[in-house]
Amino acid sequence: MPELELFAPSVNSDRPAHRDTHDTEALRTEVVQLKRAMQTRPVIDMARGVLMASFGLRPDDAWSVLVDVSQHTNTKLRQVAAELVETVGGEPLPEPLSTRLSTAVADVSRAADADVSRFPRSA
């Protein structure tokens, strides 16, 4: 009966050890980032829903508003989302976020209205 050979990396591999270390660190970083994304995704999705329900925005427009507010207020997107979700329970939105949110919603709504007038729906 022939013996089966197991394919495993050789100790004397052609790959340099520093490359393996770099690859391992890159994978660890990616795993941490993916875990963080999985934890923050629900609150971001809820915030998008709040914007859609409150202002009649489409999902991609709600996302654009969140990104705009985050970038213009130098606030992490997950923090903007959490603050927005808390407003549903009666918490006020901090002033810088509130001001930028109004501007971003107006900008997105204006752009959506322009798209509708360029491409009217057929009856």
C-alpha positions as CSV (number, residue, x, y, z in Angstrom):
1,M,0.0,0.0,0.0
2,P,1.5,3.3,-1.0
3,E,2.1,5.9,1.7
4,L,0.2,9.2,1.4
5,E,2.2,12.3,1.4
6,L,0.9,15.2,3.5
7,F,1.4,18.6,1.9
8,A,2.5,21.1,4.5
9,P,4.7,24.1,4.3
10,S,8.3,23.1,4.6
11,V,10.5,24.6,7.4
12,N,12.9,25.5,4.7
13,S,10.3,27.2,2.5
14,D,11.3,29.6,-0.2
15,R,9.3,32.3,1.4
16,P,11.2,34.6,3.6
17,A,10.2,34.6,7.3
18,H,9.6,38.4,7.3
19,R,7.0,38.0,4.6
20,D,5.1,35.5,6.6
21,T,5.2,37.9,9.6
22,H,4.0,40.7,7.4
23,D,1.2,38.6,6.0
24,T,0.1,37.4,9.4
25,E,0.0,41.0,10.7
26,A,-2.0,42.1,7.7
27,L,-4.5,39.3,8.3
28,R,-4.8,40.2,12.0
29,T,-5.4,43.9,11.1
30,E,-8.1,42.8,8.6
31,V,-9.8,40.6,11.1
32,V,-9.9,43.4,13.7
33,Q,-11.4,45.8,11.1
34,L,-14.0,43.2,10.0
35,K,-15.0,42.6,13.6
36,R,-15.4,46.3,14.2
37,A,-17.5,46.7,11.0
38,M,-19.7,43.9,12.2
39,Q,-20.2,45.5,15.5
40,T,-21.0,49.0,14.1
41,R,-23.1,48.0,11.1
42,P,-26.4,47.6,13.0
43,V,-26.3,51.2,14.4
44,I,-25.3,52.6,11.0
45,D,-28.2,50.7,9.4
46,M,-30.6,52.0,12.0
47,A,-29.4,55.6,11.4
48,R,-29.9,55.2,7.7
49,G,-33.5,54.0,8.5
50,V,-34.1,57.0,10.7
51,L,-33.0,59.3,7.9
52,M,-35.1,57.5,5.4
53,A,-38.2,57.6,7.6
54,S,-37.7,61.2,8.8
55,F,-36.7,62.8,5.5
56,G,-38.0,60.4,2.8
57,L,-34.5,59.6,1.6
58,R,-33.5,56.7,-0.5
59,P,-31.0,54.3,1.1
60,D,-28.0,55.5,-0.9
61,D,-29.0,59.2,-0.1
62,A,-29.2,58.4,3.6
63,W,-25.7,56.8,3.4
64,S,-24.4,60.0,1.7
65,V,-25.9,62.1,4.4
66,L,-24.1,60.1,7.1
67,V,-20.8,60.2,5.3
68,D,-21.2,64.0,4.7
69,V,-21.9,64.7,8.3
70,S,-19.1,62.5,9.5
71,Q,-16.6,64.1,7.2
72,H,-17.6,67.7,7.7
73,T,-17.8,67.4,11.5
74,N,-14.7,65.3,11.9
75,T,-16.7,62.7,13.7
76,K,-16.5,58.9,13.2
77,L,-19.3,57.6,11.1
78,R,-20.3,55.1,13.8
79,Q,-20.5,58.0,16.3
80,V,-22.7,60.1,14.0
81,A,-25.0,57.1,13.6
82,A,-25.2,56.4,17.3
83,E,-26.0,60.1,18.1
84,L,-28.7,60.1,15.4
85,V,-30.3,56.8,16.6
86,E,-30.4,58.3,20.2
87,T,-32.5,61.2,18.9
88,V,-35.4,58.7,18.4
89,G,-35.5,58.3,22.2
90,G,-35.6,62.1,22.7
91,E,-31.9,62.9,23.0
92,P,-31.0,66.1,21.2
93,L,-28.5,65.9,18.4
94,P,-25.3,67.9,19.3
95,E,-25.3,71.3,17.5
96,P,-22.5,70.7,15.0
97,L,-24.0,67.4,13.9
98,S,-27.5,69.0,13.7
99,T,-26.4,71.9,11.6
100,R,-24.4,69.7,9.2
101,L,-27.3,67.2,9.0
102,S,-29.7,69.9,7.9
103,T,-27.3,71.0,5.2
104,A,-26.5,67.5,4.0
105,V,-30.2,66.5,3.8
106,A,-31.0,69.7,1.9
107,D,-28.2,69.0,-0.5
108,V,-29.2,65.4,-1.1
109,S,-32.9,66.4,-1.5
110,R,-32.0,69.1,-3.9
111,A,-29.9,66.7,-6.0
112,A,-32.7,64.1,-6.0
113,D,-35.2,66.7,-7.1
114,A,-32.9,67.7,-9.9
115,D,-32.6,64.1,-11.0
116,V,-36.4,63.7,-11.0
117,S,-36.9,66.8,-13.1
118,R,-34.3,65.6,-15.6
119,F,-35.8,62.1,-15.8
120,P,-39.5,62.4,-15.0
121,R,-41.4,59.2,-14.3
122,S,-43.7,58.0,-17.0
123,A,-47.4,57.7,-16.0
